[in-house]
Amino acid sequence: MAKERHVVAEVPADRLLSTDEVGKVLGGTDRYFVNRLINAGMLMALYVGRTKRVPTSVLNRFIAEHVGRDIVKELEAAEAVEASRKAARAAGAAV
């Protein structure tokens, strides 16, 4: 028997959302948290000039994949990995 996936929030699939709008859909988080998700590669975005836009289909998929998981812990782990990579690159450049 296959596991059934539940989507917590569904937004029409033909819109590009600002980081503020994404934050509201994710339960009232701020755009800085959304930018951290994007910068960590956890949430894909389009860059339109100086702004980031998230297609609703990408947001819906992100929500479906993360139901029941702690995205804050996953984000912190992803940021720690990236910090380690940067430190390793800096150490290699200093040699």
N, C-alpha and C positions, 0 to 999 in steps of 0.2 A: 504494500500500500504506500503510495507516494505521499510525502509530506505536503500539506497544503500551505501556501504562502498567503499571508494577509498583508494588504497594503494599508498602512495607517492613514495616509492622506493622499488624495489623488487630485491633481491640478490638470486642467485641460492641456493636452500635449503639444499645443502649437504656440506656446509663449516662451519668451526669454525673460527670466526673472532676475532682478537685481539681487545683490547680496542681502540687502535689507528684507526683501520679499522672501528670500529663501530662509532667512532667520525666523521670520514669522511662521512660516510653514513648519519649521523644525521645533516649534513650541516656544517661540519668543526669545531665541538666542540672538545675539547681536551680529552685525556684519563682520566684526573682527573675528569671531569664532568661525563664521562661514569662510572668510579669507584664509584662516589657518587650515581648514579642511581642504580648500583648493590648493594652497601652497604645499601641503603634505601629499598631494596626489590622491587623496581619498575621494574627492568630488571634482568632477571634470567641469570646466567652464570655457566659455568663449571670451576672448578679449575683444572688446569693441572700443577702440580708442584707448582711453585710460580706465575704462570700467570693465568689470567682469560680469558676465551674464551666464546664467545656468539654464539650459533648456529644461522644461518641465519633465520631459521624458527621462532625462538624466537624474533629476531630483527624485522622481517616482521610483526609479530603479535603485537609487541609493537608499531610500527609505525602506523598500522591500528587502534589500540585502542586509539591513542593519536592525531590523525589528528584533527586540529582545537582547541586543548587544549594547555594551557601554561604549559609545563612540568617543567619549572624552578620553577614556583609557587607551583606546586604539589610536586616537590622535596623538596623545602624549608619547606612545610607543613609536609611532612613525616619526615624530619630531626628534626623539632621542636617537633614532637610527640616522636621520639626516645630520644631526649635530656630530655624531661619531664620524660619519663620512667626511664632513667638512674638516674636522680636526685631523683626520688621517691625511687628507689632501694637503692641509697646511703643514703638517709635519714632514710630508714627502717633499714639499716645495722648499722647506727650510734646510733640507740636507744638502 
